[in-house]
Amino acid sequence: MEQENEDFEILTDYILSIKFMQRFDFVEFIDFDSIEDWAIQLINLGCENEALYTLATFYKPINPDEIMLYLKRTFLELNLKEKYNDEAEICYARYHFNKVVKGEDVETNSFYASIFCDGDGRKTHPDEELDFGVLSEIWLDMKYDADYWYRGVNISNIEQKVMEKAKWWLTNNPRN
């Protein structure tokens, strides 16, 4: 149950960061479909308002232009404060690293998280040379050449290495 609560808090922080993340030119990297899941979880927790009910009725894939008005109204009605700047970037990375640790599309989620976690002044893994951006590039190279390896990382262990680094990042960059 404790992990479920932590996952919900991470998801909530991610949802509260969406508006800030839309300002960048990578809307395709935002998981808008998670908004419906989040709304349903809030309803199951006893939250009630019209905008929240509307959020829970969207069909996936969710069109960001259609859902944002209801999301903003839900934030206002539930008195939730949106996340901006560094805080939003951390929430974005944490959401994707949480998925990596669970083994959910490790390559893609690691790439998404790397957009905002490498070289940002936060606690980084002792093996800085193998940051998430580098690991993403190595993984891509390995797709074209299965014999390619770099500093002990190869096609048979790269997913595990990424998962270990993501777990380290989550442990050393906790939620406030």
C-alpha positions as CSV (number, residue, x, y, z in Angstrom):
1,M,0.0,0.0,0.0
2,E,2.9,2.4,0.8
3,Q,4.3,2.0,-2.8
4,E,0.8,2.7,-4.2
5,N,0.7,6.0,-2.2
6,E,4.2,6.9,-3.4
7,D,3.3,6.1,-7.0
8,F,0.2,8.3,-6.7
9,E,2.2,11.2,-5.2
10,I,4.7,10.9,-8.1
11,L,1.9,10.8,-10.6
12,T,0.2,13.8,-9.0
13,D,3.5,15.8,-9.1
14,Y,3.9,14.8,-12.7
15,I,0.3,16.0,-13.6
16,L,1.0,19.2,-11.7
17,S,4.0,19.8,-14.0
18,I,2.3,19.2,-17.3
19,K,1.5,22.8,-18.1
20,F,5.2,23.8,-17.6
21,M,6.4,20.9,-19.6
22,Q,4.1,21.9,-22.5
23,R,6.2,25.0,-23.0
24,F,9.0,22.9,-24.5
25,D,8.8,21.6,-28.0
26,F,8.4,18.0,-27.0
27,V,4.7,17.6,-26.2
28,E,5.0,14.1,-27.6
29,F,7.1,13.2,-24.6
30,I,4.3,14.0,-22.1
31,D,2.0,11.2,-20.9
32,F,-1.4,12.9,-21.2
33,D,-3.1,9.6,-21.0
34,S,-2.0,9.4,-17.3
35,I,-4.4,12.3,-16.5
36,E,-7.4,10.0,-16.9
37,D,-5.9,7.4,-14.5
38,W,-5.1,10.1,-12.0
39,A,-8.6,11.5,-12.1
40,I,-10.1,8.1,-11.5
41,Q,-7.7,7.5,-8.6
42,L,-8.8,10.9,-7.1
43,I,-12.4,10.0,-7.4
44,N,-11.8,6.7,-5.7
45,L,-10.2,8.6,-2.9
46,G,-13.4,10.6,-2.4
47,C,-12.6,13.8,-4.3
48,E,-15.6,15.2,-6.2
49,N,-16.0,18.0,-8.6
50,E,-17.4,18.4,-12.1
51,A,-14.1,19.0,-13.9
52,L,-12.5,15.9,-12.2
53,Y,-15.4,13.8,-13.4
54,T,-15.0,15.1,-16.9
55,L,-11.2,14.3,-16.8
56,A,-12.1,10.7,-15.9
57,T,-14.3,10.3,-19.0
58,F,-11.7,11.1,-21.6
59,Y,-10.8,8.3,-24.0
60,K,-7.2,7.4,-24.7
61,P,-5.3,8.6,-26.5
62,I,-6.0,11.9,-24.9
63,N,-5.9,15.1,-27.0
64,P,-3.9,17.7,-24.9
65,D,-5.9,20.6,-26.3
66,E,-9.2,19.1,-25.2
67,I,-8.2,18.2,-21.7
68,M,-6.2,21.2,-20.4
69,L,-9.2,23.4,-19.5
70,Y,-10.6,20.6,-17.3
71,L,-7.2,19.9,-15.8
72,K,-6.8,23.6,-14.9
73,R,-10.3,23.7,-13.4
74,T,-9.6,20.6,-11.3
75,F,-6.4,22.2,-10.0
76,L,-8.3,25.3,-9.0
77,E,-11.2,23.4,-7.4
78,L,-8.9,21.0,-5.5
79,N,-6.6,23.9,-4.5
80,L,-3.6,22.1,-6.1
81,K,-0.5,24.2,-6.9
82,E,1.1,23.7,-10.3
83,K,4.8,23.0,-10.5
84,Y,7.2,25.1,-12.5
85,N,10.9,25.4,-13.5
86,D,13.3,23.1,-11.7
87,E,10.6,21.6,-9.5
88,A,8.6,20.6,-12.6
89,E,11.7,19.2,-14.3
90,I,12.5,17.0,-11.2
91,C,8.9,15.8,-11.1
92,Y,9.0,14.9,-14.8
93,A,12.3,13.0,-14.3
94,R,11.0,11.2,-11.2
95,Y,7.9,10.1,-12.9
96,H,9.9,8.4,-15.7
97,F,12.5,7.0,-13.4
98,N,9.8,5.4,-11.3
99,K,8.6,3.7,-14.5
100,V,12.2,2.6,-15.3
101,V,12.6,1.0,-11.9
102,K,9.4,-0.9,-12.4
103,G,10.7,-2.2,-15.8
104,E,8.2,-0.3,-17.9
105,D,9.6,0.6,-21.3
106,V,13.0,1.1,-19.7
107,E,14.7,2.6,-22.8
108,T,12.0,5.2,-23.6
109,N,11.4,6.2,-20.0
110,S,15.1,6.6,-19.4
111,F,15.5,8.8,-22.4
112,Y,12.5,11.0,-21.3
113,A,14.0,11.3,-17.8
114,S,17.4,12.1,-19.2
115,I,16.1,15.3,-20.8
116,F,16.0,17.0,-17.4
117,C,18.2,15.0,-15.0
118,D,21.7,15.0,-16.6
119,G,24.1,17.8,-15.7
120,D,21.5,19.8,-13.8
121,G,23.3,20.2,-10.5
122,R,21.3,17.5,-8.7
123,K,23.0,14.5,-7.1
124,T,24.3,12.5,-9.9
125,H,25.5,8.9,-9.9
126,P,29.2,8.4,-9.0
127,D,29.8,7.1,-12.5
128,E,29.0,10.5,-14.2
129,E,30.6,9.4,-17.5
130,L,27.7,7.0,-18.0
131,D,24.8,9.5,-17.5
132,F,21.4,8.7,-18.8
133,G,21.9,10.6,-22.1
134,V,25.1,8.6,-22.8
135,L,23.3,5.4,-21.9
136,S,20.5,6.3,-24.4
137,E,23.0,6.8,-27.1
138,I,24.8,3.6,-26.3
139,W,21.5,1.7,-26.4
140,L,20.7,3.1,-29.8
141,D,24.2,2.1,-31.1
142,M,23.6,-1.4,-29.7
143,K,20.4,-1.7,-31.7
144,Y,22.5,-1.4,-34.9
145,D,25.4,-3.4,-33.7
146,A,24.7,-6.1,-31.0
147,D,28.4,-6.6,-30.4
148,Y,28.9,-2.9,-29.4
149,W,29.9,-2.3,-25.8
150,Y,31.2,0.6,-23.8
151,R,32.7,0.6,-20.3
152,G,31.3,-2.8,-19.4
153,V,27.8,-2.0,-20.8
154,N,26.5,-4.3,-23.6
155,I,23.3,-5.4,-25.1
156,S,22.7,-8.1,-22.4
157,N,23.1,-5.8,-19.4
158,I,22.2,-2.2,-20.5
159,E,18.6,-2.5,-19.3
160,Q,19.7,-3.6,-15.8
161,K,22.4,-0.9,-15.7
162,V,19.8,1.8,-16.5
163,M,17.4,0.4,-13.9
164,E,20.1,0.4,-11.2
165,K,21.0,4.0,-12.0
166,A,17.4,5.1,-12.0
167,K,16.9,3.5,-8.6
168,W,20.0,5.3,-7.3
169,W,18.7,8.6,-8.7
170,L,15.3,8.1,-7.0
171,T,16.9,7.3,-3.7
172,N,19.3,10.2,-3.8
173,N,16.8,12.8,-5.2
174,P,13.8,12.1,-2.9
175,R,10.4,13.8,-3.1
176,N,10.2,16.8,-0.8
